[in-house]
Amino acid sequence: MSFLYTQADILIDLAEQTLYLPKHQKLYVISSGVNGIGETENSGKTPRGWHEVALKFGENEPENAVFIARQPTGEIYNLDLAEQFPERDWILSRILWLSGLQEGFNQGIGCDTFQRYIYIHGTPDTEPMGIPASHGCIRMRNHDILELFELIPEKALVYISEHKLDLNSLGLLG
């Protein structure tokens, strides 16, 4: 099983709330779905399994650029904007839109990661990291998502695990 993990460009450990880039030896703290782990449509849960980065959005946008429906609004996130729109689920800086690769599990009717609009994206720096707090997406600090966006191409393989990944025993830490 560890061989399979070495094929991933991105490893996401939901138990530890981390995202790891094996080829770059980089580890980031993330925030996943507050509703837990699962693939069901409209659940607000973070899906598991094999995915790919289907599409990327935000190239050349400034840090803290605000996105709605994957389009930049022209706004730059700040506390005044947050007070003006307290109901928004802030998607900032960059978006990596995920697509499931496992038919009937995270791809297809009722469980499709892509149709659920599951992203890896930036979030306000005031939002907590290291604990589940999103609506199912993988949230990252803005400076982290900017770096990730530059390192990871479209079609990159992503594995999302609900179990703790022992990166040392998998031979993934140098």
matplotlib code that plots the C-alpha trace (Angstrom):
import matplotlib.pyplot as plt

x = [0.0, 2.8, 3.9, 0.6, 1.2, 4.5, 2.5, 0.7, 1.8, -0.3, -1.1, -3.8, -4.1, -7.5, -6.6, -3.7, -5.1, -2.0, -1.2, 2.2, 4.1, 6.4, 8.4, 9.0, 9.3, 6.8, 4.2, 1.3, -1.5, -5.0, -8.6, -11.1, -14.9, -16.5, -19.2, -16.6, -15.4, -17.5, -18.4, -22.2, -23.5, -24.7, -23.1, -20.5, -18.0, -14.5, -14.2, -11.6, -9.5, -7.8, -8.4, -6.7, -6.3, -8.9, -8.6, -6.6, -7.9, -6.3, -3.0, -1.8, -4.4, -3.1, -2.9, -6.3, -8.2, -11.8, -13.5, -17.1, -18.0, -14.3, -14.3, -12.3, -14.7, -12.1, -12.3, -9.3, -10.2, -9.9, -11.7, -14.0, -15.1, -15.6, -17.9, -19.8, -20.5, -20.5, -22.3, -19.7, -17.6, -14.4, -12.5, -9.3, -6.0, -6.0, -8.3, -7.3, -10.6, -10.5, -12.0, -12.5, -10.9, -12.8, -16.1, -19.0, -16.9, -15.8, -16.9, -20.4, -23.9, -24.4, -20.8, -18.9, -16.1, -16.0, -19.8, -19.6, -17.2, -14.5, -11.4, -8.1, -8.2, -7.1, -9.0, -8.8, -5.8, -8.2, -9.7, -8.4, -6.1, -5.4, -9.1, -12.0, -13.9, -14.7, -17.8, -16.0, -13.1, -9.4, -8.6, -5.0, -3.3, -3.0, 0.8, 0.7, -1.9, 0.1, 3.2, 1.1, -0.4, 3.1, 4.4, 1.4, 0.2, -3.3, -3.8, -1.6, -2.6, -4.1, -4.7, -7.0, -6.8, -9.1, -6.3, -3.0, -0.3, 3.0, 5.2, 8.4, 7.4, 6.2, 9.7, 8.3, 10.3, 13.9]
y = [0.0, 2.4, 2.2, 3.7, 6.7, 7.4, 8.0, 10.9, 14.5, 15.6, 13.5, 14.8, 13.4, 14.2, 12.7, 15.0, 17.9, 18.1, 18.3, 16.9, 17.2, 14.2, 15.4, 18.8, 17.6, 20.2, 19.9, 22.3, 22.5, 22.5, 22.5, 20.0, 19.6, 20.4, 17.8, 15.1, 12.7, 11.3, 11.4, 12.0, 14.9, 17.9, 16.4, 19.2, 16.4, 16.0, 13.1, 10.4, 8.5, 9.2, 12.5, 14.7, 18.4, 18.9, 22.7, 25.6, 29.1, 32.4, 32.6, 36.2, 37.2, 39.0, 37.3, 37.5, 37.9, 36.9, 34.2, 33.4, 30.5, 30.3, 33.9, 36.7, 39.4, 42.2, 42.3, 41.8, 40.2, 42.3, 42.6, 45.4, 43.1, 40.2, 42.4, 43.6, 40.0, 37.7, 34.9, 34.3, 31.1, 32.9, 31.3, 33.3, 33.6, 30.3, 27.3, 23.8, 22.0, 18.3, 15.5, 12.0, 9.1, 6.2, 5.4, 4.9, 6.1, 9.7, 9.9, 9.5, 10.0, 11.1, 11.1, 13.1, 15.3, 17.5, 18.0, 18.8, 21.7, 20.4, 22.5, 23.1, 26.9, 29.8, 31.1, 34.1, 34.0, 34.5, 31.1, 28.2, 25.6, 22.1, 21.5, 20.7, 23.9, 24.0, 23.1, 20.1, 21.7, 21.7, 25.2, 26.5, 29.7, 32.1, 32.1, 28.2, 28.0, 30.4, 28.2, 25.0, 26.5, 27.1, 23.6, 21.5, 21.2, 20.3, 16.5, 16.1, 13.0, 13.7, 11.1, 12.0, 9.7, 9.5, 7.6, 9.0, 8.6, 7.7, 9.5, 8.1, 4.5, 5.1, 6.4, 9.8, 12.0, 12.6]
z = [0.0, 0.7, -2.9, -3.9, -1.7, -3.4, -6.6, -5.1, -5.7, -2.7, 0.4, 2.7, 6.2, 7.6, 11.0, 11.4, 9.4, 7.2, 3.5, 2.4, -0.9, -1.1, -4.1, -2.4, 1.2, 2.3, 5.0, 5.6, 8.2, 6.7, 7.7, 6.3, 6.7, 10.0, 9.2, 9.1, 6.4, 3.6, -0.1, -0.1, -2.1, 0.0, 3.1, 3.7, 4.4, 3.0, 0.5, 0.8, -1.8, -5.0, -6.8, -9.3, -9.6, -12.4, -12.8, -11.2, -10.8, -9.6, -11.5, -11.4, -8.9, -5.7, -2.3, -0.6, -3.9, -3.3, -5.5, -6.0, -8.3, -9.2, -10.5, -8.9, -7.6, -7.7, -4.0, -1.7, 1.6, 4.8, 8.1, 6.9, 4.0, 6.4, 8.6, 5.6, 4.4, 7.5, 5.7, 3.0, 2.9, 1.9, -0.9, -1.3, -3.3, -5.4, -6.1, -7.0, -8.0, -7.3, -9.3, -7.8, -9.6, -8.0, -9.8, -7.3, -4.4, -5.1, -8.8, -10.2, -9.1, -5.5, -4.5, -7.2, -5.8, -8.8, -8.9, -5.2, -5.9, -3.5, -3.7, -2.0, -1.5, 0.6, 3.6, 5.9, 8.2, 11.1, 10.4, 12.5, 11.0, 12.3, 13.0, 10.8, 10.0, 6.3, 4.3, 2.9, 1.1, 2.1, 3.4, 3.6, 4.7, 1.8, 1.6, 1.6, -1.2, -3.2, -2.9, -3.5, -6.7, -8.2, -7.3, -8.4, -12.0, -13.2, -13.3, -10.2, -8.2, -4.7, -2.0, 0.8, 3.8, 6.9, 8.7, 10.0, 7.4, 8.9, 6.5, 8.1, 7.7, 4.2, 3.3, 2.3, 4.8, 4.0]

ax = plt.figure().add_subplot(projection="3d")
ax.plot(x, y, z, "-o")
ax.set_aspect("equal")
plt.show()
